[in-house]
Amino acid sequence: MSKNIKQGIFGLLLVIPSFLILCFVVIIPIILAINESFKDDKGSYTLAHYFYLFTDKVSVNNITFTLKLTIISVIMVLLISYALAVYMRFSGGRLVNGIKRMYMIPMFIPSVIASYGIINMYGNHGWLSRILLLFGNDALPKIIFDYKGIILANLWFNIPFTTMLLTSALAGIPNAIIESAKDIGASRLQIFFKFILPLSYRTMWVAVTFIFMGIIGGFTAPFLIGPNSPQVLGVAMRQIFSVYQDTQLASANAVFMFILCSLMGYFYIRTMIKDDKTAH
């Protein structure tokens, strides 16, 4: 047996365990969920659950609420993270060093603990409300059990990871490019839109993809902080499954969420492939 064949067999042996785990944890559950979503109580195949998903008023409100919340959160996370990354890349001083040391901390705090921390801070009887009450102001807007609370939680959970990705991308931009642009009189906005953004937008799309998938499938924060109605799809799916015990409709919700994430992934891959072809 030749050396190349031995190396090929050894490579396959290394890949097979990961592939089997992927099959049992991801691929097989997806296939079972798709199959379950097309079945009725008698085991016959039907499109009734998908028809209900897009015609029922409560279900449509949940879908609209989830997409609106996701889009707003993605935009806000991206803007704040980009601002932080650019500031840390092209500025110095104690404030920048402090941000660099602290911005990763939320990544190491469990989502349940962070959610309860947000409730204790921004709830109707939380710390912020008590502080404002000392100054005679008791008109704290509703944050907890509202979409604003979920957006706040999404910012907390996603800004550190997105900032880390964008910071690594900006670190690869040579200082000579920025200095040359300044020498010919380019403004800060021109430098950002003509140099920084084009050189880092690939990483930006990676960040957008991960943020979108994480938020649209989120459960912990929306369950603890979000409103009773409308609900994000993850919380609604849990209620359909555990309260109403309708596994077929819950599977249809899961398949719809999977399709949304797949579309986002497809758009990202297609964009990257098109850019590679253009570059060559």
C-alpha positions, 0 to 999 in steps of 0.5 A: 500500500502506497504512502498516499493511500495510507494518508488518505485512509488516515484522513478519512478516519479522522473525518468520519467521527466528526461527520457522524456527529454532524449527521446525528446532531444536525442533519438527521434532526433537520430531516426528521423535522421536515418530515414531521412538519408535513404530517397531520394527526393521522400521519398523512402528508399535508401543507396545512401547517405551513398554510396556518403558519402564514395565514393565522394572525398570531403566527404572522404577527410572530414572524413579522415581530421576529424579522423586525427585531432581527433586522433592527438588532443586526443594524444596531450591533453592526453600527456600534461594533464598527464604531468600536473597532475603528476607534480601537484600531486608529486611536490610542490612550487609556480609554482605548486600552480600557475598552480593549480589556473590557469589551470581551467580558459579556462573552463569558457571562451566561445568557441566563445570568445576563438576562436577569441582570438586565431585568434587575437593572432596567425593570420597573422596580430595578436599579435604574428606576430607583436611581431616577426616583431619587431625583424625582423622575419615575417615568422610566419607559417600559424596557423589560417585557417589551421589544426594547428589552430584547434589543438591549439583550441582543446588543449585549450578547452580540457586540463583543463577538462582532467587535472582535471580528471587525477588529481583526479585519481592521488590524490587517489594513496597513497604516500606509494606506490610511496615511497616504489617503490623509496625505492627499486630503481625504476626509475621515468619511472618505477614508472609511467608505473608500478604504476601510469598508471595502477592505473589511466588508468580507468580515462584516458579512461574516459578522452579519451572518452570525448575528442574524442566525443567532438572533433569529433563533434566540430563545433565552433572552426573548423568553425572559425579557420579551413580551407575551405577544407577539413572540419571537419564533423560538419562544412561540415554537416552544409554546406550541410544542410544550403547551399545545403539544402540536409537534407538527406545527412546532416542526413547521416553525423550526423548518421556517427558521432553518430556511431563513438562516439557510437563505442568509447563509446562501446569500453570504456564500454567493456574495463571497464567490462572486467577489472571488470571481471578480478579483480573479 
